Amino acid sequence: MNPLSEPLARSPELFPHGLDVGTDSASLIRLTEPDYAKASFLDARILTPATPTRILPFAELQAAVAGTELRERSDFIFHIGHVGSTLLSRLLGRHPDLFALREPAILRTLAQTRAEPEARRWSADEFESRLSTFLKLWSRTFRPNQRALVKATSFASELAAEILSRPYRPRAIFMFVSPQNYLATILGAENSPKEAQTLAGLRAKRLSRRIGAAPQSPASMGEIVAMSWASEMTALAAALPQSREQILWLDFDRFLADPQRSLTACFNHLGIAANADQIREILSGPDMRRYSKAQEYDYDAKLRADVLAQARALQGPEIKRGLDWLGKLAKDSPSVADVMDLAK
């Protein structure tokens, strides 16, 4: 037996942290169950100068996984970004039957190779071997009764349709908010507009491929944010034709309006038995009162509502520009019109 097969099969303790496309090598780090529970991002932000890292050729890792009985069985949270997915992952992960993993960096790497065809280095079969290997590794849990739940990075939605069509038919929660609330969320935050500008070029390319034409170039910050919403929502909607029954759409603002009902629906969709008392206990814990990506900060539904109200007051003209741009695009694009109807 490959000497790496046994420790990989035993638990998720050896975590595949990075995938270097240029050298076709993978890195492994060691994480405990509390490490996973604490982490908001399983990417470079989890590393410290003292983190032991083992780098090995992907072929060696693939051979080690092939020597196990690991199989693909994880479920997913896909989302459009800044819509409470980290909070939902933390809440669901409080249930003993779910093991939550948040934003593995390798999933982003794989999604980028799908989103940027000009950067592809692998054939279809080579990509499949990598996706399958990592899906098996992300599906490991610390206890036999658990099921892994992977929260993706927003632009990893590019892989949502492909992952949901896997033979094991994973279940997924698709998180979003209305265009109005998305615009207010992004425009009202300190760093989010910069992020939207950074990702705008790639999102525009993805949207163009999906709707079959280049949209009118955004001319303002509000229009860039509206284009971002359309790009990520149509990426999610691309999974509907083949995987509709596997998907639960979740509007974050409706979740906040009735978290007990929404969290119950999420557990039911994932096939996890959770009674009303368990769900009340989860919701009464610290997660609903903390900023999920940095839990040292207070943040709750009231503060979110205040931030959105302030953004609408200060950014009203830009929000209108974004909505107008989106409305014009919807007239020419059935795909965009469909996701706007879905988000009403």
N, C-alpha and C positions, 0 to 999 in steps of 0.2 A: 504493500500500500504506500502511496505517496505520503511522506511524513507530515505534510501540511494538511492532509485530508481530515485526520481525526480532530485536531483542534478547530478547524473550520466547521465541521459538522456538529461539534459539541455544543456550541452556543454562539451568539453574536459578538462575543468578546473581541475577536479579531475582526475589525471593521475595515472594509475596503474604502479608504479615504479619498484616494486620487487616482486618476487615469491620465497618463501623459500620452497624448495622441501622437506626438512626434517620435517618441522612443518606444511606443506601444508597451509601456510598463505601468504597473499598478503599485500603489502603496498601501500598506496595512498598518493600522495603529490599534492599540488596545484600549477598549472602553468597558467600564463596568455598567451595570444596570442604572445606578444613580447618575452616571455620566450622560447616558442617553436621555434620562428624564430631565436633566438640567438643561441640556443643549437646545438652543433655538435653531442653530444651523450646524449641520454636520459637514462643515467645509473648513477653510483655513482658520476661521475664527475659533475653532475648538482646539487648535494646536497651541502648545506652549513651548518654550525653549527646551523643556525637559521631556517632551513627548517622544518616546521611542518610536521610530518609523522603520518599517522594512519595505524596501523597494525590490520588486521582482518582475521579470518579463510577464506580460499578460498570459502568454502560452503556458507558463508554469502555474499560474493561478487557475487557469481554465482546467488544466490537467488535474490539479488537486480537487477542484469542485466536482469534476467528472468521476473522481474516485469515491464520492460520497453518495448517499441516497437523498440529498437535498432536492427539493422541488419548488417550483414557482407556486406561491400561494398568498402573496401579500395583496392587500387592498390599498386604495389610494385616496388622497385628497388632492384634487387639482383646483386651481383658482386663478383669478386674473390679477392678483397682487393687491395688498392693502385692503383686504376684505375679511380679516379675522381668522384666517386659516391657521395661524399659529395658536391662537386661543382655542379654536375647536380641537386641534390636535392634542393640546394639553388636557382639555376636558375629557375627551374620549380616552386618552391614555391613562386617566385615573382609574378606569375600570380594569380589574385584574386580568380580564380575558383579552385585552388589547395591549400590544407593544408598539409604541409610537416612535417613529423615526422622522426627523424633520430636516428636509432639504439636503439629502446626500449630494455632495458636489459632483459625483460621477453621473448622476441623473442629468444634471445641467450640462455636463460635457457631451453626453449622448444626444441630448436635445439640440445642442448647438450644431452638431454634425448633420442633423436633420434640417435645421432651420437655415443653414448656410451651405447649399450644395457645392459651391465653389471651393469650400474648405474640406470636402470629404476625402478621406484617405482609405476608407474601407469599402470593400465590395458589399453587396447585400448579405451574403453569407457571413462575411466577417463581422458586420454590424450585428447580425442576429446572434452570433456566438457570444458577443460581448453583452448584449442585452440579456440574454438568457442566463449567462453566468452571474451577472449582478442581481437579477431578479431572484435567483435562488439564494444568494447571500443576504439580500434584504428581507427575505421571507423567514429567516431564522428567528427564533424567540428564546427567551430564557427559561420558559416553562412549557410543557407539552400542550396545555390547554389554551395557550395564547395564540393570537393571530396578529401578524405584523400589519401596521397601517403606516404607509409612507406618505408624508406630506411633501409634495413637489415644490420646486421654485416656480414662480409664475410662468416664465416662458418655457418651462418643461411641458406645458400644455401642448406643445407641438407634437409630443409623443403620446398624448392621451388616447387618440383613436387607435394607434398601433398597439399600445399596451392593453387596452380594454378588449381588443380582438384576440388576445392570446387564448390558447385552448382552455386554460383553466378559468376563463371568464371572471376576472376580478371585478369586485364592486368598487364604486367610486362615488365620492361626494364632490360636486362641482360648486365652488363658492364664487359668488359675484355680488355686486350691488347695482342699482340703477345707474344709468349714465349721469344723472344729475348728482347723485351722491358720490359717485366716483370722481367726477370733476371737482366737487367741493373738497373731498378727501385729499386729492393730490395737490390742488392749488392752495389748500390751506395749511399744508405741511412745509416745514423749513427746507428739507432736503429732497422731497419727492419730485418737485419739478425738475431738478437737475438730473435725477435718475430717469425721468421720462424723456428728457432731451437726449441723454446718452443712448437709450434704447430705441429712439425714434426711427433711426435708419433701418435697423433690423426688423422692427415691427411693421414698418411700411412695406418692406419686401415681402414679409410673411402674409400680410393682408392682401397685397396685390396678387400673389400666387393663389390665394384662396378664393378671391372674388373674380379672378380672371381679367383684371384690368387695374391699372395704376390709379389710385384715388387722387383727387385734387390735393396738391401738396399743402400741408397745414401751414398757415401763415402767422399763427399766433400760438401762445402757450396753451390756451384753451383748446385750440384745434389739435395740437399735438397730443394732449391728454385724451381728447375724444377719439382720435385715431388709435391710441393705445388701447382704449376700452374695446373698440371694434376688432382690433387685431386679436386680442386675447380671448374675447367672447366667441369669435368665429372659430378660433382654434379649438375651443371646448366643444362647440356645436358640431364640429366635423366628426365627432365620435357618435353622434346620435343615430345615423342610419343603421349601423350594425350593433350598437350597444345600448340602446335606449333603456332597456329594462335593468341594466346594471348601474344606472346613474340616478343619483338623487341631487337635484338642483337645490341650492340653499342660498337664499338672499340673506346676507349678514344682518341687515337692518331688521328684517322680519325675525331673524333669530333673536336679536336683542329685545325685540318687543315681547317675545314669549319663549324664553330659553328652555323652559321645562318641556314644552311641546316639541320644540325643534330638536333638542338633544335626544328626546325619546325617538323621534323619527330617524335620526342618524343611527342610533344603536339598532333599531329595528331593521334598517336598510342593510347594515353590516352583519346582521344575523347574530347579534350579541344580546343575550338576555340581561336586561337591566330593569329593575322594578322602580316604581315611583320614589321610594325612599332612597334608593341608591342614587338616583339622578338628582334629587334634592340635596343630598349630601355632597355630591360633586359640585353642584352649582353654588353651594354655600361656602365652599373652600376659597382659597386665596386667588384662584385664577381669574375670576370675574372682577377682581378689584385691582389687578396688576396689569402693567403693560407686558404683553406676553413675550415680546422679543427681548425685553430688558426688565426683568421682574423686580428690580429694585425701585422702579417707578410706579406710582399710583396711576391707575387709568381705569375708568369704568364707562358704562353706557351713558351716564349723564355728561361726563367730560367729553365723550365723543360727540354727543348732540350739541354741546356748546361750541366745540371746535368747528363743526359743520355749519352751524348758524353764523358764526363769525366769518367763515370763508364765503358763505353766500352774500353776506353784507359787503365784504371787502372785494370779492372777486366776481361780483354779479355780471359785469360786462363780459369777462373772459368765459364764464360758465355759459352765458348765452351764445357766444361765438362758437364754443365747442358743440353745443346742442344743435345750433343751426347747421354747422358743418356735417354733423352726424345725420341730421334729417335729410340733407341734400344727397348724401351718399346712399342712404337707405332707399331713395327713390330710384336709383340706378342699380342697386345691388339687392337681390332677394335675400342673400345670406345675411346681410346687415339688417335688413328689415325684419327678418325672422328673429334675430337675437334681441332686437329692440322690443319686439312683441313679447318675447319670453321674459324680459326684464321689467315689464310693466307691473 
